[in-house]
């Protein structure tokens, strides 16, 4: 399986320096590239949970009081506006990040998700 802990370390600032986070991000990207496709698939249970929740996901999570209090839209904008070139978004879900990408900076944008229900929205 992919070392998702590396990706979490890359995107969770905590007390880590920007250089450390970039190293974690590079390690996570290298792991993604080196991982055979059959090892990347989410468990059937995880995909089924997200499939079942897909139609209500945005209302339940994206528009929730917690999401607004934490400022997820600001976080999404902060990350997506820095993207440039060819972008791969892992776990794209319902596409909540898509409006925040800068068309002038992003050449191609590919989003993948284990949940077909999330992708169909």
N, C-alpha and C positions, 0 to 999 in steps of 0.2 A: 504494500500500500504506500501511497505518497506520504512523505513526512510533513503532514499538515502543521505540525508544531513549528517547523521552520517558517512556514508562511505566516502563522500567527505571530511569531517573533518579529517578522519583517514589518507587519502592519500595526503592531502594538507598541507604541513609543516607549511607555514605561520610563525606565531610567537609561535606556540604551541610546547611544549616540546615533546620529544619522548614518555615519559610516558603518556602524555595526548593523543597523537595520538594512542597509544596502547589501551587506555581505549575506545576511540571512535571506534576503530576497533573491540574490544571485544563486544561493545554494538551493532554494526552493525551486527556482526556474530550472536549474540543472537537473534536479531530481525529477521534475515533470518531463523533461525532454528524454531522460534516460529510462523512464518507467514504461514497461510494455503496456499497450492499450488495455489488455485484459485485466491488468492489476489496478486500473484506475476506476473501474466501475463502482458505483456506490452499492451498498447492500440493497437487496430487493425491499427490505423493510423501510429503509430510509427513503428510497424513491417512492414507495407506496404512500408513506406519510405525507410527503410533499405533493404527490399527485392528488391525494384526498383533500388537502388544504389549499390547493392552487387557486380556486375561484374566490376564496375569501382572504387570501394571503395579504394582498395590498391593504385592504381595509383593516384587517386585524393587526398587522404589524407595521406597515409603512406609515399609516395614518394614525397610529396609536398615540396616546398621551406620552408613553415612554419614549417613543421614537422622536416626538417633537421636543420633549424635555432634554434628551441626549443630543439632539441636533443632527440626526442621521443625514438629513438633506445637505447640511453644511459639510459633513464628513464626506459624503458622496461627491459633492462638487469639488472639494479640496483634492481628492484623489484623482477623479476623472479628468479634471482640467489640466492635470500635469501629464496625462498620457499623450504620446505622440508616435507617429509611424504606424506599424502594424501591431494591433492590440489584441490580446487574447484574454477574455474575461471568463474565469473559471467560476462555475456556479452562478450564472447570469440570472437564474430564476425568472421572474416576470419582467425583467428589464428595467428595474428601478433606477439603475445607474445611467442608462442610455441617454436620457436628456442632458446629462451633464458633460458628455464628451464634446470636445471642440472640433467641429467638422474640418476646420482649416488645419488642425494639427494631426488628426488621425487619418492615416491613409486607408487602412482597412480595420474593421472591428469584427472579431469573431467571438461569439458567446456560446458556451456549452453548459449543459446542466444535465444531471442524472434524471431529473423529473420531466417526463414528456408533458405532464399536465401543466407545469410552470411555463414551459416553452410555448405551449399552444395559446397562451393568453395574449 
